[in-house]
């Protein structure tokens, strides 16, 4: 079987990918601030289901962009998500990315209390000063604890990215976030992941810096 490959210069591959995504989105329409995020998630996953499953509270992307420009801290629930976020761009604004999941004291406290490290990590996040974005792509317990802390008035993030993946309490944790009075970006259903959380952050970082991609 003969395979016909497209001849695309290395520098043009991403732009061509975005053109294909835009074409295959067909008649779907999105607000101008939301479209770059949707396209970035599809580009990362090659999964067009996200065009229907991503839910944005009003002004969520702009709130995230504003927080980035104010030098926010992004807290993730995996080291993988932390690694995938473009820290070079974030640092230009004075921000940083943190993940408490590997901290020894977090692991010890979680074991003593019989809770997950993700639960304790959200409690650590609640102690941080300044603008905060939560990028949660793995642990529904992180999302549930974040919601509890928000309800108690102990956590006030500028934005919550709720995209944990899996089967146990994943759907329920996302639906819980949708009831909170906080800016959010949620991938409804079972799909998500650390890569999705990171690419949503990156989409907003590129918007904050005035570039489609860096």
Residue pairs with C-beta under 8 A, 6 or more apart in sequence:
6 16
8 16
14 43
14 213
17 43
18 39
18 43
18 212
21 39
21 42
21 43
22 39
24 48
25 38
25 39
25 48
25 51
28 51
30 38
31 56
33 61
33 62
33 207
34 54
34 56
34 61
36 203
36 206
36 207
36 212
37 54
37 56
37 61
37 185
37 200
37 203
37 204
38 50
38 51
38 54
39 203
40 199
40 200
40 202
40 203
41 50
41 54
41 187
41 196
41 199
41 200
41 203
42 48
42 50
42 51
43 199
44 195
44 196
44 199
45 195
45 196
47 191
49 189
49 191
50 187
50 191
50 196
53 187
53 188
53 189
53 191
54 185
54 186
54 187
54 188
55 178
55 184
55 185
55 186
55 187
55 188
56 184
56 185
57 182
57 183
57 184
57 185
59 183
60 159
60 183
60 184
60 185
61 185
61 204
61 207
63 158
63 159
63 183
64 133
64 158
64 159
64 183
64 185
64 201
64 204
65 204
65 207
65 208
66 158
67 131
67 132
67 133
67 158
67 159
68 90
68 93
68 95
68 133
68 204
68 205
68 208
69 93
69 208
70 93
70 130
70 131
71 93
71 94
71 95
71 130
71 131
72 93
72 95
72 130
72 131
72 132
72 133
72 158
73 95
73 96
73 97
73 98
73 128
73 130
73 131
73 132
73 133
74 85
74 90
74 95
74 96
74 97
74 98
74 132
74 133
74 134
74 135
74 201
75 97
75 98
75 99
75 100
75 121
75 125
75 128
75 132
75 133
75 134
75 135
76 82
76 85
76 97
76 98
76 99
76 135
76 136
76 137
76 194
76 197
76 198
77 99
77 101
77 118
77 121
77 135
77 136
77 137
77 138
77 139
77 142
77 164
77 194
77 197
78 99
78 101
78 137
78 138
78 139
78 194
79 99
79 101
79 102
80 138
80 194
80 195
80 198
81 99
81 135
81 137
81 138
81 194
81 195
81 197
81 198
82 97
82 98
82 99
82 198
83 198
84 194
84 195
84 198
84 199
84 202
85 97
85 135
85 198
85 201
85 202
85 205
86 201
86 202
86 205
86 206
86 214
87 96
87 97
88 214
89 202
89 205
89 206
89 208
89 209
89 214
90 96
90 97
90 205
92 209
93 208
98 125
98 128
99 121
100 106
100 117
100 120
100 121
100 124
100 125
101 117
101 118
101 121
103 124
106 117
106 120
106 121
106 124
107 117
109 120
110 116
110 117
110 119
110 120
113 120
115 141
116 139
116 141
116 142
118 138
118 139
118 141
118 142
118 145
119 141
119 142
119 144
119 145
121 142
122 134
122 142
122 145
122 146
122 149
122 155
123 145
123 149
125 132
125 134
125 146
125 155
125 157
126 149
126 154
126 155
131 158
132 156
132 157
132 158
133 157
133 158
133 159
133 160
133 161
133 201
134 142
134 146
134 157
134 159
134 160
134 161
134 162
135 161
135 197
135 198
135 200
135 201
136 142
136 143
136 146
136 160
136 161
136 162
136 163
136 164
136 197
137 161
137 163
137 164
137 165
137 192
137 193
137 194
137 195
137 196
137 197
137 198
138 164
138 165
138 166
138 193
138 194
138 197
139 164
140 164
140 166
140 168
140 169
140 170
140 172
140 173
140 174
141 169
141 173
142 164
143 160
143 162
143 164
143 173
143 174
143 176
143 177
144 169
144 173
144 176
146 155
146 157
146 160
146 177
147 173
147 176
147 177
147 180
149 155
150 156
150 157
150 180
150 182
151 180
156 182
157 182
157 183
158 183
159 182
159 183
159 184
159 185
160 177
160 180
160 182
160 183
160 184
160 185
161 184
161 185
161 197
161 200
161 201
162 173
162 174
162 177
162 184
162 185
162 186
162 187
163 174
163 185
163 186
163 187
163 191
163 192
163 193
163 196
163 197
163 200
164 170
164 173
164 174
164 192
165 190
165 191
165 192
165 193
165 196
166 190
167 190
170 190
170 192
171 188
171 189
171 190
174 186
174 187
174 188
174 189
175 188
177 184
177 186
178 184
178 186
185 200
187 196
205 214
206 212
206 213
206 214
